[in-house]
């Protein structure tokens, strides 16, 4: 993900961070997702295949996560607009254990 995304979301009033900022840049996907879940953060990624499988695996194991948003837009400003619309529409509770695509 573009590291500017967290700053742009924070500027719009959302709590956002990056894997780099929390020291997990080189951690595996499961570690990143569980870290995010432990702090109530929804995770955003371009990694469609891995996170679809991870989402299923987590739920089948009886665990939960705070949400996964699969993004296709590469333009950070277009992505911020799409994310803000989504985050203004759904509550954090409505995103828990969801796999969303934008």
C-alpha positions in Angstrom: 0.0 0.0 0.0 1.1 3.5 -0.6 2.3 4.9 2.7 0.6 8.3 2.0 -2.7 6.5 2.4 -2.5 6.5 6.2 -1.7 10.2 6.4 -4.5 11.1 4.0 -7.0 9.1 6.0 -5.8 10.6 9.2 -6.2 14.1 7.7 -9.8 13.2 7.1 -10.3 12.1 10.7 -9.7 8.4 10.6 -7.2 6.4 12.7 -4.8 4.9 10.3 -1.3 3.4 10.3 1.0 1.4 8.1 2.8 -1.9 8.5 6.0 0.0 8.2 5.1 2.4 11.0 4.4 -0.4 13.5 7.5 -2.5 12.5 5.6 -5.2 10.5 6.7 -4.3 7.0 8.4 -7.7 6.5 6.0 -9.8 8.6 3.8 -12.4 7.0 0.2 -11.7 6.1 -1.3 -13.6 9.1 0.9 -11.7 11.6 -0.1 -8.4 10.0 -3.8 -9.3 10.1 -3.7 -10.5 13.7 -1.8 -7.4 14.8 -4.5 -5.2 13.1 -7.3 -7.3 14.7 -5.7 -7.0 18.2 -5.9 -3.2 17.9 -9.3 -3.1 16.2 -7.8 -2.0 12.8 -9.3 -3.0 9.5 -6.5 -4.1 7.2 -6.3 -2.8 3.6 -4.3 -4.7 0.9 -3.9 -5.2 -2.8 -3.1 -8.9 -2.1 -6.4 -10.4 -3.2 -5.6 -14.1 -3.3 -3.7 -14.4 0.0 -6.1 -12.4 2.0 -9.2 -14.2 0.6 -7.6 -17.5 1.8 -6.5 -16.0 5.1 -10.0 -14.6 5.8 -11.5 -18.1 5.3 -8.8 -19.7 7.4 -9.2 -17.3 10.3 -13.0 -17.7 10.4 -12.9 -21.5 10.1 -10.5 -21.6 13.0 -13.1 -19.7 15.1 -11.0 -16.6 15.2 -11.9 -13.1 14.1 -10.5 -10.0 12.5 -11.5 -6.4 12.3 -12.1 -6.5 8.6 -10.1 -6.8 5.4 -10.5 -4.4 2.5 -9.2 -5.6 -0.8 -8.4 -2.6 -3.0 -7.8 -2.5 -6.7 -7.2 1.3 -7.2 -3.5 2.2 -7.5 -4.1 5.9 -7.5 -3.9 6.9 -3.8 -6.3 9.8 -4.1 -8.9 7.7 -5.9 -8.4 5.1 -3.2 -8.9 7.6 -0.4 -12.1 8.8 -1.9 -13.4 5.2 -2.2 -12.3 4.3 1.4 -13.9 7.4 2.9 -17.2 6.6 1.2 -17.0 3.1 2.6 -15.9 4.1 6.1 -18.6 6.8 6.2 -21.2 4.2 5.3 -20.3 1.3 7.6 -19.5 1.2 11.3 -16.4 -0.6 12.7 -18.7 -3.3 14.0 -20.2 -3.8 10.6 -16.8 -4.4 9.1 -15.7 -7.0 11.7 -15.0 -10.4 10.0 -15.9 -8.9 6.6 -14.0 -9.2 3.4 -14.8 -6.1 1.4 -13.7 -5.1 -2.1 -13.3 -1.6 -3.4 
